[in-house]
Amino acid sequence: MAAASIAQVYHATLLDGSEVVVKVQRPGIREQIETDINILSAVAGLLEKYVTESLFFNPRGIVEEFSRTVRKELDFILEAKNGFRFKRNFASTPEVYIPAIYSDFTTDKILIMERVEGVRIDNIPAIVQMGLDRKKLARVGVEAFFKQVLDDGFFHADPHPGNIFAMKDGRLAFMDFGIVGRVSDELRETMASTLLAIIHRTSTHS
C-alpha cells in the first residue's frame, strides 16, 4: 500500500473480517539509523570546530533533536499509545475520525490499525467527485489543529497529505501517530493571547 524509509504498509483482513492496515518496520532499520545518527553527529562536531559561523545554527543540537524524534518513531507501541490519546481527545468531535488501533496484535515493530476508506486531503478531483464541501473540510482541519495545540497541548507533528484522509461522509481522518508534539500550559496561554490580539487588531482595522 505504501513504503517509507522506516516502514512499509500493507492491507490485510483479520480473522473476524475486519479490514486493517499493517505497518511493518523495515529489517535492520534501527541499526541503519544509529549509524546515520553517528555520522551526522561527527559531521556536526566538525562543523562546529572548523566553521565557527555554524555555531549560530547549533548543528549538534539539531542532530540531537532529530535523533530523539526518529528513535521515538521507531517504537510502534509508543505510536499506538499516541493514537489512543488522539482517539480520546477527539471523542466529542464528530467531524474528526481517529482509526482504531488493535493493541493485541501490535508490537514495537508491527502496528495494526483500522483501515479508513477515503482519499488523501490533497486529492482535489476525488474530493469533488465525492461531492464533499472543500471549505468545510478546510474549516474542520484548521479547527482540529487549533484544538490539538491550544486545547489538548498534544498535536500531530507530521500532518502531510498522506496522513489526513477525507472520508465519504465528510469527516477528516488522521493517521500515523509516530511523530507528535507537546505544548506546555504556559506556551498555550501565550499563543492564545497572541491569536486573540491578532484577531482584535484585524477586527479593529477592518
Buried (B, 14 or more C-beta within 10 A) or exposed (E): EEEEEBBEBEEBEEEEEEEBBBBEBBEEBBEEBBEEBEEBBEEBEEBBEEEEEBEEEEBBEEBBEEBEBBBBBBBBBBBBBBBBBBBEBBEEBEBBBBBBBBBEBBEBBBBBBBBBEBBBBEBEEEBEEBEBEEEEBEEBBEBBEBBBBBEBBBBBBBBEEBBBBBBEEBBBBBBBBBBBEEBEEEEBEEBBEEEEEEEEEEEEEE
